[in-house]
Amino acid sequence: MSTPAHAAGSFTLSSPDIAHNQRIRDAQTFDGFGCSGSNISPALSWKDAPPGTASFALMVHDPDAPTGSGWWHWVVYNIPATASSLASGAGKVGSNMLPPDSVQGTTDFGMAGYGGPCPPPGSKPHRYFFRLHALKVAKIELPANASAALIGFNVNGNTLAVAEIMALYSR
C-alpha cells in the first residue's frame, strides 16, 4: 500500500497495549475459534494529524490470513477530528467508549466491533496492521451493513495520511 508523504513525517499512532513489530498480548487476542484471549481492543492514541483532517478511520487487517484476501479485525470510521485516542475496550459493541458519531463496521467475523488475532495453529506469525487514516471528509456515508472492503475503498479515497502499528501473533 502506498502511503501519503505526510505519514512518514509527524503523524504517529501509539499504544500502551501493542508495540510495533512485537507480539500481541493475550488480552488483545480473540476468544473463540480455538483461542482463549480476552478480546479487548487496545488503547490507541495519535498526534500530529495533517492540516485539513476532518475525521479519522481505523482499519485493522491481517494480510496473512489464509483467505486470499486477508482478514479484517476492526473497522471504525467517522471518528471526529477532535479525537486523539481510543480507550482500551472501546471496540466492544455497546460499550459507549467510542467518540461520538464513530461507527464500527462489519469485520470478517461477521459483526461489528473488535475481534482480536486467532490465526491457525502452527502458522508463521501473522502481521496485524493497525492503520489510522486522517481523512479529508467529516463523515463517510455508508449502509450499516457495509463490508470492510467497501469501507476501505471510501477511506482510502479520502485519506490525507496514515499512521500505523504493525504487531505480530501466532499460536
C-alpha positions as CSV (number, residue, x, y, z in Angstrom):
1,M,0.0,0.0,0.0
2,S,1.4,3.4,-0.9
3,T,1.3,5.9,1.9
4,P,0.8,9.7,1.6
5,A,4.1,11.6,2.2
6,H,2.9,13.2,5.4
7,A,2.6,9.7,7.0
8,A,6.3,9.3,7.0
9,G,6.6,12.6,9.0
10,S,4.9,13.6,12.2
11,F,1.6,11.8,12.2
12,T,2.0,9.0,14.7
13,L,0.0,6.2,16.3
14,S,1.0,4.7,19.6
15,S,-0.4,2.2,22.2
16,P,0.4,1.0,25.7
17,D,-1.1,-2.3,24.8
18,I,0.6,-3.2,21.4
19,A,4.0,-2.3,20.1
20,H,5.4,-2.2,16.5
21,N,6.8,-5.5,15.4
22,Q,6.1,-7.1,18.8
23,R,3.9,-10.0,19.8
24,I,0.3,-9.1,20.6
25,R,-0.7,-10.0,24.2
26,D,-3.4,-12.5,25.2
27,A,-5.6,-9.6,26.4
28,Q,-6.0,-8.5,22.8
29,T,-6.4,-11.9,21.2
30,F,-9.7,-13.4,20.2
31,D,-11.9,-15.6,22.4
32,G,-13.1,-18.3,20.1
33,F,-12.0,-20.4,17.1
34,G,-9.7,-22.3,19.5
35,C,-8.2,-19.1,21.0
36,S,-8.9,-18.1,24.6
37,G,-7.8,-14.5,24.8
38,S,-9.7,-11.6,26.4
39,N,-10.6,-9.9,23.1
40,I,-10.0,-6.4,24.5
41,S,-9.3,-3.8,21.8
42,P,-6.0,-2.0,22.6
43,A,-5.8,1.6,23.7
44,L,-4.6,3.8,20.9
45,S,-3.5,7.4,20.7
46,W,-2.3,9.6,17.9
47,K,-0.8,13.0,17.4
48,D,0.2,15.5,14.7
49,A,-2.5,14.8,12.1
50,P,-2.0,16.8,8.9
51,P,-3.8,20.1,8.3
52,G,-7.2,19.6,6.8
53,T,-8.0,16.5,8.8
54,A,-11.8,16.4,9.2
55,S,-12.1,12.9,10.7
56,F,-10.3,9.6,11.3
57,A,-10.8,5.9,10.4
58,L,-9.1,2.9,11.9
59,M,-8.6,-0.2,9.8
60,V,-7.1,-3.3,11.4
61,H,-6.1,-6.0,8.9
62,D,-4.2,-9.3,8.9
63,P,-2.9,-9.8,5.3
64,D,-1.5,-13.2,6.2
65,A,-4.9,-14.9,7.0
66,P,-5.3,-17.9,4.7
67,T,-8.4,-16.5,2.9
68,G,-6.9,-15.0,-0.3
69,S,-7.8,-11.5,0.9
70,G,-6.6,-11.4,4.5
71,W,-8.9,-10.8,7.5
72,W,-10.5,-7.5,8.8
73,H,-10.3,-7.5,12.6
74,W,-11.7,-4.0,13.4
75,V,-13.0,-1.1,11.4
76,V,-14.0,2.2,12.9
77,Y,-14.8,5.3,10.9
78,N,-16.3,8.8,11.3
79,I,-14.1,9.3,14.3
80,P,-14.2,13.1,14.9
81,A,-11.2,15.2,14.1
82,T,-11.2,16.4,17.7
83,A,-10.4,12.9,19.0
84,S,-6.9,11.8,19.8
85,S,-7.4,8.4,21.3
86,L,-9.5,5.3,21.7
87,A,-9.6,3.7,25.2
88,S,-8.8,0.1,25.8
89,G,-12.0,-1.9,25.3
90,A,-13.6,0.7,23.1
91,G,-14.1,-1.9,20.4
92,K,-16.7,-3.8,22.4
93,V,-20.1,-3.2,20.8
94,G,-22.4,-1.4,23.3
95,S,-19.5,-0.1,25.5
96,N,-20.2,3.5,24.6
97,M,-16.5,4.2,24.8
98,L,-16.0,5.4,21.2
99,P,-16.0,9.1,20.4
100,P,-19.5,10.4,19.5
101,D,-20.6,9.7,15.9
102,S,-18.0,7.0,15.4
103,V,-19.2,3.9,13.5
104,Q,-17.9,0.3,13.9
105,G,-18.1,-1.5,10.6
106,T,-18.6,-5.2,10.0
107,T,-15.5,-7.3,10.3
108,D,-14.7,-10.6,8.8
109,F,-16.1,-12.2,12.0
110,G,-19.4,-11.2,10.5
111,M,-20.2,-8.5,13.1
112,A,-19.2,-5.0,14.2
113,G,-16.6,-4.5,16.9
114,Y,-13.1,-5.6,17.7
115,G,-12.1,-9.2,17.0
116,G,-8.6,-10.0,18.1
117,P,-6.0,-12.2,16.4
118,C,-6.5,-16.0,16.2
119,P,-4.5,-17.4,13.3
120,P,-4.5,-21.2,12.5
121,P,-2.3,-23.2,14.9
122,G,1.2,-23.7,13.7
123,S,1.2,-20.9,11.2
124,K,4.1,-18.4,11.0
125,P,3.5,-15.2,12.9
126,H,0.8,-13.1,11.2
127,R,1.1,-9.4,10.8
128,Y,-1.7,-7.2,12.2
129,F,-1.7,-3.7,10.8
130,F,-3.4,-1.1,12.9
131,R,-3.8,1.8,10.4
132,L,-5.2,5.1,11.4
133,H,-6.2,7.2,8.4
134,A,-6.5,11.0,8.7
135,L,-9.4,11.9,6.3
136,K,-10.3,15.0,4.4
137,V,-14.1,14.4,5.0
138,A,-16.0,14.7,8.2
139,K,-18.3,11.7,7.5
140,I,-18.4,8.7,5.2
141,E,-22.0,7.8,4.5
142,L,-22.4,4.0,4.1
143,P,-25.1,1.5,4.8
144,A,-25.0,-0.1,8.2
145,N,-24.0,-3.5,6.7
146,A,-21.2,-2.2,4.6
147,S,-18.3,-4.6,4.1
148,A,-14.8,-3.8,5.3
149,A,-13.8,-3.6,1.7
150,L,-16.4,-1.0,0.8
151,I,-15.5,1.0,3.9
152,G,-11.8,0.7,3.0
153,F,-12.5,1.9,-0.6
154,N,-14.1,5.0,0.8
155,V,-11.5,5.5,3.5
156,N,-8.6,5.2,1.0
157,G,-10.2,7.6,-1.4
158,N,-10.3,10.3,1.3
159,T,-7.0,9.7,3.1
160,L,-4.6,12.5,3.8
161,A,-2.1,10.5,5.8
162,V,-1.8,7.1,7.5
163,A,-0.1,6.3,10.9
164,E,0.3,2.6,11.8
165,I,1.5,0.0,14.2
166,M,2.2,-3.5,12.9
167,A,2.1,-6.1,15.6
168,L,2.6,-9.9,15.4
169,Y,0.8,-13.0,16.6
170,S,1.0,-16.8,16.2
171,R,-0.1,-19.9,18.1
